[in-house]
């Protein structure tokens, strides 16, 4: 049964401090005592714009409405193919590995048996508060 508490969150937070690039602002939250949500709210690079380009290039999504609104939730099982060609794919891989510390998945879909350590949610921006790019614009 999925379970997340503040002790597990603290362990994940310590690992995230090592792998999240400098200048990226994020938050961690325990969600419904069964999962952890990381929300990247600001960065000195335009992550949403880069995600939009990856989606357009790879044609992985039928619509871009979420990206256009400044919000995107990565699928923790398919994020590598979602972000194929993204300049920060390695950073997202390291972040996802940190979010999955002490996690397991012994689910058997055929027998309708689901056993996961905890659920992982990784979003760039929020649906009600879009991602902010903090890169300094060049003045000419």
N, C-alpha and C positions, 0 to 999 in steps of 0.2 A: 504494500500500500504506500502510495506516495506520501512523503512527509518532509517538511522543511521547518526548521526552527532558527532561532537567532544564533545559536552556536555554529550551525552549519553555514549560515550566512556570513558569519565573521571569518570562517576559514576560507570561504570563497572570496570575500572582500580582500583578504590579505594577498591571495594569489592574483587577483585582478590588478592590484596596485603595481605588480611587477610587469604585467603584460599590456596594460592599456597605454597607448601612446600619450606623450606629454601634451597637455593642452586640451585633451578631450574631457568634457564634463559629463558625468553620468550619475545615476542613482541606482540603488539596489533596494528591492522590497520583497519581503516574504508575502506571497499571494495565496490566500485561502489555506494556509498551513500545509500546502502540498507542492508549492512551486516557488521559484525565484524569478523575479523580473528585473532585468537590467535595461534601463532607458538611457540612451546616449542623447543628451539634450543640446550640447554644443561641441564644436570642434573647429580647429583652424583650417579644415578642409571641407569642401562641400560634399559630404557623404551622400546626401539625398540626390544631388545632381549626378554623382557617379553611379549610384544605384539605378537611377533612371536610365542612364546610358547603357548599363549592363542589361537591363530588362529589354530595352529597345534592340540592342545588338543580339541578344540570345532569344528573343521572342518567348520568354518563359511565362509572361503574364498577359491575360486577355485585356486588362485595362490598367491605366496608370493613375487612376483617381487618387489612390492612397499616396503615391509618391508626389503627385502634383499638390497635395494638401500639406506636404512637409512631414509626412508620417509614413513609416514602413516597418512592418513586423517581419523579421526573418524567420523562415521555417527552419527549426533546429535540425531537421533531418536532411533537408535539401539546400541548405544555404550555400554550399560550395558551387552547385550548379546555378543557383540564383545569382551569385556574385562572380560568375566566371568572367575573368578579365578585369575585375575591380582592382585598383591599385593597392587597396588595403585588405585584400583577401587574407593574407597571412595574419594580420592583426585580428581579423574576425575569427579565424581558426583558433588562435591562442585564447581569445576571449571565450569562445564556446567551450574550449577544453577546460578553462578555469571554472566556468559555470557548471560543468559536469563533474566536478570533484566529488568523490564518494557517491556517485550515481550508478545505478545499474538498470538494465532493462531485460527482464526475463519473461517478457510477454509472449504469449502464444495465441495469435489471432485466430487460428483455426479452431481452437478449443474454447475461444472466448474467455481467455485467462489473461489478465493484465497485471503485471507486477513491475513497477518502476520505482526507483528511489525517490526522485522528485522531478517535477516538470520544470522546463527551462523556457523562458520567454526573453527574447532579445529584440528590442525595438529601437529605431532611430526616430526620435521625436515622439510626441504623444498626439493622439487624435484631437485633443483640444489645445495643444501647445506645440506648434511646429518646431522642427529642428532649426537651430540657428548656426550659420556659418560665421565664425569669428575672424576669418582671414582678413588681413588689412588690404584694402584695395590700393592698387598702385596709382600714384598720382603722376601725371605726365606733364 
